[in-house]
Amino acid sequence: MTILKNKDAKKMETKEIESKLKELKMELIKKNVAANKSSKIKSKEIKKAIARLLTQLKIKSTKAKK
């Protein structure tokens, strides 16, 4: 899993963002089940990527309303 950059998230369509969110959430659940020190660092990266995607999804939804 590569780190999701903000510029990459901006380029994604809404459907892509939603599918990526599902994928990242499942990966986060898997990492939490197998909790060890290396997965804690990876969990932090996954949480940041989820936050970036949710932010872009919110921005796109507010632009669509205008």
DSSP file (Angstrom, degrees, kcal/mol; ACC not computed):
  #  RESIDUE AA STRUCTURE BP1 BP2  ACC     N-H-->O    O-->H-N    N-H-->O    O-->H-N    TCO  KAPPA ALPHA  PHI   PSI    X-CA   Y-CA   Z-CA
    1    1 A M              0   0    0      0, 0.0     2,-0.2     0, 0.0     3,-0.0   0.000 360.0 360.0 360.0 123.7    0.0    0.0    0.0
    2    2 A T        -     0   0    0      1,-0.1     2,-0.2     0, 0.0     0, 0.0  -0.595 360.0 -95.0 -91.1 156.9    1.5    3.3   -1.0
    3    3 A I        -     0   0    0     -2,-0.2     2,-0.6     1,-0.1    -1,-0.1  -0.525  38.9-125.8 -70.8 134.2    0.8    6.5    0.8
    4    4 A L        -     0   0    0     -2,-0.2     2,-0.2    41,-0.2    48,-0.1  -0.728  23.6-147.9 -85.3 119.7   -2.1    8.4   -0.7
    5    5 A K     >  -     0   0    0     -2,-0.6     4,-1.8     1,-0.1     3,-0.2  -0.526  18.8-121.4 -84.8 154.8   -1.0   12.0   -1.6
    6    6 A N  H  > S+     0   0    0      1,-0.2     4,-1.9     2,-0.2     5,-0.1   0.873 112.8  55.2 -64.1 -38.6   -3.5   14.9   -1.4
    7    7 A K  H  > S+     0   0    0      1,-0.2     4,-1.0     2,-0.2    -1,-0.2   0.841 107.5  50.7 -65.8 -31.6   -2.9   15.7   -5.1
    8    8 A D  H  > S+     0   0    0     -3,-0.2     4,-0.7     1,-0.2    -1,-0.2   0.883 108.6  51.4 -70.4 -38.3   -3.9   12.1   -6.0
    9    9 A A  H >< S+     0   0    0     -4,-1.8     3,-0.6     1,-0.2    -2,-0.2   0.854 105.6  56.1 -66.7 -34.5   -7.0   12.3   -4.0
   10   10 A K  H 3< S+     0   0    0     -4,-1.9    -1,-0.2     1,-0.2    -2,-0.2   0.827 104.8  52.9 -66.2 -31.4   -8.0   15.6   -5.7
   11   11 A K  H 3< S+     0   0    0     -4,-1.0    -1,-0.2    -3,-0.2    -2,-0.2   0.676  91.1  99.4 -78.1 -17.8   -7.8   13.9   -9.1
   12   12 A M  S << S-     0   0    0     -4,-0.7     2,-0.1    -3,-0.6    -3,-0.0  -0.356  71.5-125.3 -75.0 148.9  -10.1   11.0   -8.1
   13   13 A E     >  -     0   0    0      1,-0.1     4,-2.3    -2,-0.1     5,-0.2  -0.423  32.3-102.4 -81.9 166.2  -13.8   10.9   -9.0
   14   14 A T  H  > S+     0   0    0      1,-0.2     4,-2.4     2,-0.2     5,-0.2   0.895 122.1  50.4 -59.6 -43.5  -16.4   10.4   -6.3
   15   15 A K  H  > S+     0   0    0      1,-0.2     4,-2.1     2,-0.2    -1,-0.2   0.891 110.2  50.6 -63.6 -39.2  -16.9    6.7   -7.1
   16   16 A E  H  > S+     0   0    0      2,-0.2     4,-2.4     1,-0.2    -1,-0.2   0.906 109.7  50.7 -64.2 -41.7  -13.1    6.1   -6.9
   17   17 A I  H  X S+     0   0    0     -4,-2.3     4,-2.4     1,-0.2    -2,-0.2   0.927 110.1  49.5 -62.4 -45.5  -12.9    7.8   -3.6
   18   18 A E  H  X S+     0   0    0     -4,-2.4     4,-1.9     1,-0.2    -1,-0.2   0.895 112.6  46.5 -63.5 -40.4  -15.7    5.7   -2.1
   19   19 A S  H  X S+     0   0    0     -4,-2.1     4,-2.1     2,-0.2    -1,-0.2   0.896 112.4  50.4 -68.6 -38.7  -14.2    2.4   -3.3
   20   20 A K  H  X S+     0   0    0     -4,-2.4     4,-2.7     2,-0.2    -2,-0.2   0.873 107.9  54.4 -66.1 -36.8  -10.7    3.5   -2.0
   21   21 A L  H  X S+     0   0    0     -4,-2.4     4,-2.6     2,-0.2     5,-0.2   0.929 108.3  48.3 -61.6 -45.2  -12.3    4.3    1.3
   22   22 A K  H  X S+     0   0    0     -4,-1.9     4,-2.1     1,-0.2    -2,-0.2   0.919 112.6  49.2 -60.0 -43.5  -13.8    0.8    1.6
   23   23 A E  H  X S+     0   0    0     -4,-2.1     4,-2.0     1,-0.2    -2,-0.2   0.921 112.9  46.1 -62.8 -45.5  -10.5   -0.7    0.7
   24   24 A L  H  X S+     0   0    0     -4,-2.7     4,-2.4     1,-0.2    -1,-0.2   0.875 110.5  53.0 -67.9 -37.5   -8.5    1.4    3.2
   25   25 A K  H  X S+     0   0    0     -4,-2.6     4,-2.1     2,-0.2    -1,-0.2   0.900 109.9  48.4 -65.1 -39.4  -11.1    0.7    6.0
   26   26 A M  H  X S+     0   0    0     -4,-2.1     4,-2.2    -5,-0.2    -2,-0.2   0.900 111.4  50.2 -65.9 -39.8  -10.8   -3.1    5.4
   27   27 A E  H  X S+     0   0    0     -4,-2.0     4,-2.3     1,-0.2    -2,-0.2   0.890 109.1  52.1 -64.8 -38.7   -7.0   -2.8    5.5
   28   28 A L  H  X S+     0   0    0     -4,-2.4     4,-2.2     2,-0.2    -1,-0.2   0.900 108.4  50.7 -64.1 -41.0   -7.2   -0.9    8.7
   29   29 A I  H  X S+     0   0    0     -4,-2.1     4,-1.8     1,-0.2    -2,-0.2   0.917 110.5  49.6 -62.2 -43.1   -9.4   -3.5   10.3
   30   30 A K  H  X S+     0   0    0     -4,-2.2     4,-1.8     1,-0.2    -2,-0.2   0.895 111.0  49.4 -62.8 -40.3   -6.9   -6.2    9.2
   31   31 A K  H  < S+     0   0    0     -4,-2.3    -1,-0.2     1,-0.2     5,-0.2   0.877 109.6  51.6 -67.6 -36.8   -4.0   -4.3   10.7
   32   32 A N  H >< S+     0   0    0     -4,-2.2     3,-0.8     1,-0.2    -1,-0.2   0.832 107.1  53.4 -70.0 -31.4   -5.8   -3.8   14.0
   33   33 A V  H 3< S+     0   0    0     -4,-1.8     2,-0.8     1,-0.3    -1,-0.2   0.922 113.4  42.5 -67.3 -44.3   -6.5   -7.5   14.2
   34   34 A A  T 3< S-     0   0    0     -4,-1.8     2,-0.5    -5,-0.2    -1,-0.3  -0.436  89.1-180.0 -97.6  58.0   -2.8   -8.3   13.8
   35   35 A A    <   +     0   0    0     -2,-0.8     2,-0.3    -3,-0.8    -3,-0.1  -0.474  17.5 136.1 -71.7 113.8   -1.7   -5.5   16.1
   36   36 A N     >  -     0   0    0     -2,-0.5     4,-1.3    -5,-0.2     3,-0.3  -0.864  68.0 -86.8-141.1 178.4    2.1   -5.4   16.4
   37   37 A K  H  > S+     0   0    0     -2,-0.3     4,-1.1     1,-0.2     3,-0.3   0.870 123.3  50.1 -61.3 -40.0    4.5   -2.5   16.4
   38   38 A S  H  > S+     0   0    0      1,-0.2     4,-1.5     2,-0.2    -1,-0.2   0.850 108.7  52.4 -69.4 -32.2    5.0   -2.4   12.6
   39   39 A S  H  > S+     0   0    0     -3,-0.3     4,-2.7     1,-0.2    -1,-0.2   0.754  99.2  64.5 -76.4 -21.4    1.3   -2.3   11.9
   40   40 A K  H  X S+     0   0    0     -4,-1.3     4,-1.6    -3,-0.3    -1,-0.2   0.903 104.5  45.9 -65.3 -39.8    0.8    0.6   14.3
   41   41 A I  H  X S+     0   0    0     -4,-1.1     4,-1.6     2,-0.2    -2,-0.2   0.920 114.5  47.4 -66.6 -43.5    2.9    2.8   12.0
   42   42 A K  H  X S+     0   0    0     -4,-1.5     4,-2.3     1,-0.2    -2,-0.2   0.870 107.9  56.8 -66.0 -36.8    1.0    1.5    9.0
   43   43 A S  H  X S+     0   0    0     -4,-2.7     4,-2.5     1,-0.2    -1,-0.2   0.883 104.3  52.9 -61.6 -38.5   -2.3    2.1   10.8
   44   44 A K  H  X S+     0   0    0     -4,-1.6     4,-1.9     2,-0.2    -1,-0.2   0.905 109.5  48.2 -64.0 -41.6   -1.4    5.7   11.2
   45   45 A E  H  X S+     0   0    0     -4,-1.6     4,-2.1     2,-0.2   -41,-0.2   0.896 111.5  50.3 -65.0 -40.4   -0.7    6.1    7.5
   46   46 A I  H  X S+     0   0    0     -4,-2.3     4,-2.4     2,-0.2    -2,-0.2   0.912 108.9  51.5 -65.3 -42.4   -4.0    4.4    6.6
   47   47 A K  H  X S+     0   0    0     -4,-2.5     4,-2.2     1,-0.2    -1,-0.2   0.891 109.7  50.1 -62.2 -39.5   -5.9    6.7    9.0
   48   48 A K  H  X S+     0   0    0     -4,-1.9     4,-2.3     2,-0.2    -1,-0.2   0.901 110.1  50.0 -65.1 -40.5   -4.3    9.8    7.4
   49   49 A A  H  X S+     0   0    0     -4,-2.1     4,-2.3     2,-0.2    -2,-0.2   0.898 109.8  50.9 -65.1 -40.3   -5.2    8.5    3.9
   50   50 A I  H  X S+     0   0    0     -4,-2.4     4,-2.5     1,-0.2    -2,-0.2   0.914 109.8  50.5 -62.0 -42.9   -8.8    7.9    5.0
   51   51 A A  H  X S+     0   0    0     -4,-2.2     4,-2.1     1,-0.2    -2,-0.2   0.897 109.4  51.0 -62.9 -40.8   -9.0   11.4    6.4
   52   52 A R  H  X S+     0   0    0     -4,-2.3     4,-2.2     2,-0.2    -1,-0.2   0.920 111.7  47.4 -61.7 -43.5   -7.7   12.9    3.1
   53   53 A L  H  X S+     0   0    0     -4,-2.3     4,-2.4     1,-0.2    -2,-0.2   0.906 111.1  50.1 -66.6 -41.5  -10.3   11.0    1.1
   54   54 A L  H  X S+     0   0    0     -4,-2.5     4,-2.2     2,-0.2    -1,-0.2   0.882 110.0  51.9 -64.1 -37.2  -13.1   12.0    3.4
   55   55 A T  H  X S+     0   0    0     -4,-2.1     4,-2.3     2,-0.2    -2,-0.2   0.934 111.2  46.1 -63.5 -46.5  -12.0   15.6    3.1
   56   56 A Q  H  X S+     0   0    0     -4,-2.2     4,-2.5     1,-0.2    -2,-0.2   0.869 111.0  53.2 -65.6 -36.1  -11.9   15.5   -0.7
   57   57 A L  H  X S+     0   0    0     -4,-2.4     4,-2.0     2,-0.2    -1,-0.2   0.901 110.3  47.6 -64.5 -40.7  -15.3   13.8   -0.7
   58   58 A K  H  X S+     0   0    0     -4,-2.2     4,-2.0     2,-0.2    -2,-0.2   0.910 111.7  49.9 -66.1 -42.4  -16.8   16.5    1.4
   59   59 A I  H  X S+     0   0    0     -4,-2.3     4,-2.0     1,-0.2    -2,-0.2   0.918 111.5  48.4 -62.6 -44.0  -15.3   19.2   -0.8
   60   60 A K  H  X S+     0   0    0     -4,-2.5     4,-1.7     1,-0.2    -1,-0.2   0.872 110.8  51.1 -65.1 -36.7  -16.7   17.6   -3.9
   61   61 A S  H  X S+     0   0    0     -4,-2.0     4,-1.2     2,-0.2    -1,-0.2   0.863 110.1  48.6 -71.1 -34.7  -20.1   17.3   -2.4
   62   62 A T  H  X S+     0   0    0     -4,-2.0     4,-1.0     2,-0.2    -1,-0.2   0.856 110.6  51.2 -72.4 -33.7  -20.2   21.0   -1.4
   63   63 A K  H  < S+     0   0    0     -4,-2.0     3,-0.3     1,-0.2    -2,-0.2   0.866 107.1  54.2 -68.1 -35.1  -19.1   22.0   -4.9
   64   64 A A  H  < S+     0   0    0     -4,-1.7    -1,-0.2     1,-0.2    -2,-0.2   0.824 104.7  54.8 -68.5 -30.6  -21.9   19.9   -6.4
   65   65 A K  H  <        0   0    0     -4,-1.2    -1,-0.2     1,-0.2    -2,-0.2   0.790 360.0 360.0 -72.4 -27.8  -24.5   21.7   -4.2
   66   66 A K     <        0   0    0     -4,-1.0    -1,-0.2    -3,-0.3    -2,-0.2   0.483 360.0 360.0 -76.2 360.0  -23.5   25.1   -5.4
